[in-house]
Amino acid sequence: MVAEFTRIKEKHQLNSIVIVLDISSAKFISKLMTMTELVDYGIVFVERLEVVRKKLEHHAIYFITPCELSIDLMLKDF
């Protein structure tokens, strides 16, 4: 996963990235990485998919489970 963040960041020349997670993905990510490690890879915010959020001026990576609710919520963001 860390390698994937690095690859995306370098490919698109991104300085700051928001990661958007659903409930299941948030649990998974929290077991893999600390917030400090995420910041080290350019993640500036970790947002919950289920929460109404204001529009951010950053690129986002969605890391969600393939369920109808998560997909619908992600599509609403667009």
C-alpha atoms as an extended CHARMM CRD file, in Angstrom:
* protein
*
        78  EXT
         1         1  MET       CA              0.0000000000        0.0000000000        0.0000000000  PROA      1               0.0000000000
         2         2  VAL       CA              2.7920000000        2.4270000000        0.8780000000  PROA      2               0.0000000000
         3         3  ALA       CA              4.4190000000        1.7300000000       -2.4580000000  PROA      3               0.0000000000
         4         4  GLU       CA              1.1260000000        2.5160000000       -4.1930000000  PROA      4               0.0000000000
         5         5  PHE       CA              0.8720000000        5.9230000000       -2.4600000000  PROA      5               0.0000000000
         6         6  THR       CA              4.4270000000        6.7290000000       -3.4660000000  PROA      6               0.0000000000
         7         7  ARG       CA              3.8540000000        5.6360000000       -7.0540000000  PROA      7               0.0000000000
         8         8  ILE       CA              0.6840000000        7.7350000000       -7.4070000000  PROA      8               0.0000000000
         9         9  LYS       CA              2.3010000000       10.7630000000       -5.7790000000  PROA      9               0.0000000000
        10        10  GLU       CA              5.3540000000       10.6200000000       -8.0510000000  PROA      10              0.0000000000
        11        11  LYS       CA              3.4080000000        9.8320000000      -11.2190000000  PROA      11              0.0000000000
        12        12  HSD       CA              1.0880000000       12.8050000000      -10.8090000000  PROA      12              0.0000000000
        13        13  GLN       CA              3.6240000000       15.1000000000       -9.0990000000  PROA      13              0.0000000000
        14        14  LEU       CA              1.3610000000       15.6350000000       -6.0850000000  PROA      14              0.0000000000
        15        15  ASN       CA              2.4790000000       17.4750000000       -2.9730000000  PROA      15              0.0000000000
        16        16  SER       CA             -0.5540000000       16.8090000000       -0.8070000000  PROA      16              0.0000000000
        17        17  ILE       CA             -3.1910000000       14.1280000000       -0.9370000000  PROA      17              0.0000000000
        18        18  VAL       CA             -6.4120000000       13.4640000000        0.9520000000  PROA      18              0.0000000000
        19        19  ILE       CA             -7.3490000000        9.8550000000        1.5970000000  PROA      19              0.0000000000
        20        20  VAL       CA            -11.0610000000        9.0820000000        1.8880000000  PROA      20              0.0000000000
        21        21  LEU       CA            -11.9550000000        5.8770000000        3.7340000000  PROA      21              0.0000000000
        22        22  ASP       CA            -15.1440000000        4.0280000000        4.5710000000  PROA      22              0.0000000000
        23        23  ILE       CA            -15.5730000000        2.3010000000        7.9400000000  PROA      23              0.0000000000
        24        24  SER       CA            -13.9960000000       -1.0200000000        6.9210000000  PROA      24              0.0000000000
        25        25  SER       CA            -11.0840000000        0.5880000000        5.1220000000  PROA      25              0.0000000000
        26        26  ALA       CA            -10.3820000000        2.9210000000        8.0440000000  PROA      26              0.0000000000
        27        27  LYS       CA             -9.9890000000       -0.0920000000       10.3390000000  PROA      27              0.0000000000
        28        28  PHE       CA             -7.7000000000       -1.7620000000        7.8170000000  PROA      28              0.0000000000
        29        29  ILE       CA             -5.4890000000        1.2990000000        7.2690000000  PROA      29              0.0000000000
        30        30  SER       CA             -5.1850000000        1.9710000000       11.0090000000  PROA      30              0.0000000000
        31        31  LYS       CA             -3.6830000000       -1.4990000000       11.4580000000  PROA      31              0.0000000000
        32        32  LEU       CA             -1.1760000000       -0.9440000000        8.6390000000  PROA      32              0.0000000000
        33        33  MET       CA              0.0560000000        2.5920000000        9.2110000000  PROA      33              0.0000000000
        34        34  THR       CA              0.1740000000        5.3460000000       11.7740000000  PROA      34              0.0000000000
        35        35  MET       CA             -0.9780000000        8.8710000000       11.0220000000  PROA      35              0.0000000000
        36        36  THR       CA              2.6690000000        9.9800000000       11.0920000000  PROA      36              0.0000000000
        37        37  GLU       CA              3.5280000000        7.4480000000        8.3850000000  PROA      37              0.0000000000
        38        38  LEU       CA              0.6480000000        8.6860000000        6.2440000000  PROA      38              0.0000000000
        39        39  VAL       CA              1.8610000000       12.2750000000        6.6320000000  PROA      39              0.0000000000
        40        40  ASP       CA              5.3550000000       11.1820000000        5.6150000000  PROA      40              0.0000000000
        41        41  TYR       CA              3.8690000000        9.9670000000        2.3200000000  PROA      41              0.0000000000
        42        42  GLY       CA              2.0720000000       13.2180000000        1.6050000000  PROA      42              0.0000000000
        43        43  ILE       CA             -1.3430000000       12.4620000000        3.0940000000  PROA      43              0.0000000000
        44        44  VAL       CA             -2.5610000000       15.7440000000        4.5820000000  PROA      44              0.0000000000
        45        45  PHE       CA             -6.0800000000       14.6830000000        5.5850000000  PROA      45              0.0000000000
        46        46  VAL       CA             -7.8210000000       11.4230000000        6.3120000000  PROA      46              0.0000000000
        47        47  GLU       CA            -11.5400000000       11.8230000000        5.6890000000  PROA      47              0.0000000000
        48        48  ARG       CA            -14.4170000000        9.4630000000        6.3900000000  PROA      48              0.0000000000
        49        49  LEU       CA            -16.6150000000        8.6630000000        3.4100000000  PROA      49              0.0000000000
        50        50  GLU       CA            -19.7880000000        8.4990000000        5.5110000000  PROA      50              0.0000000000
        51        51  VAL       CA            -19.3780000000       12.0180000000        6.8980000000  PROA      51              0.0000000000
        52        52  VAL       CA            -20.5880000000       15.0730000000        5.0110000000  PROA      52              0.0000000000
        53        53  ARG       CA            -17.4400000000       16.9540000000        4.0680000000  PROA      53              0.0000000000
        54        54  LYS       CA            -16.7220000000       20.3390000000        2.6110000000  PROA      54              0.0000000000
        55        55  LYS       CA            -15.0650000000       20.3830000000       -0.7780000000  PROA      55              0.0000000000
        56        56  LEU       CA            -11.2770000000       20.3030000000       -0.4700000000  PROA      56              0.0000000000
        57        57  GLU       CA             -8.6840000000       21.7300000000       -2.8270000000  PROA      57              0.0000000000
        58        58  HSD       CA             -6.5160000000       18.5920000000       -2.7540000000  PROA      58              0.0000000000
        59        59  HSD       CA             -6.3000000000       15.4500000000       -4.8220000000  PROA      59              0.0000000000
        60        60  ALA       CA             -7.9970000000       12.4760000000       -3.1720000000  PROA      60              0.0000000000
        61        61  ILE       CA             -7.4750000000        8.7570000000       -3.1000000000  PROA      61              0.0000000000
        62        62  TYR       CA            -10.5490000000        6.7260000000       -2.2220000000  PROA      62              0.0000000000
        63        63  PHE       CA             -9.8630000000        3.4800000000       -0.4130000000  PROA      63              0.0000000000
        64        64  ILE       CA            -13.2330000000        1.8140000000        0.0670000000  PROA      64              0.0000000000
        65        65  THR       CA            -14.8170000000       -1.6020000000        0.2480000000  PROA      65              0.0000000000
        66        66  PRO       CA            -16.7460000000       -2.7000000000       -2.8530000000  PROA      66              0.0000000000
        67        67  CYS       CA            -20.2110000000       -2.4180000000       -1.3690000000  PROA      67              0.0000000000
        68        68  GLU       CA            -23.2280000000       -0.5350000000       -2.6850000000  PROA      68              0.0000000000
        69        69  LEU       CA            -23.2860000000        2.0610000000        0.1270000000  PROA      69              0.0000000000
        70        70  SER       CA            -19.6150000000        3.0140000000       -0.2220000000  PROA      70              0.0000000000
        71        71  ILE       CA            -19.8110000000        3.2090000000       -3.9940000000  PROA      71              0.0000000000
        72        72  ASP       CA            -22.9400000000        5.3830000000       -3.8320000000  PROA      72              0.0000000000
        73        73  LEU       CA            -21.3020000000        7.7300000000       -1.3200000000  PROA      73              0.0000000000
        74        74  MET       CA            -18.1860000000        8.0090000000       -3.4500000000  PROA      74              0.0000000000
        75        75  LEU       CA            -20.2510000000        8.8120000000       -6.5450000000  PROA      75              0.0000000000
        76        76  LYS       CA            -22.0500000000       11.5740000000       -4.6100000000  PROA      76              0.0000000000
        77        77  ASP       CA            -18.6670000000       13.2130000000       -4.0500000000  PROA      77              0.0000000000
        78        78  PHE       CA            -18.3310000000       13.6380000000       -7.8030000000  PROA      78              0.0000000000
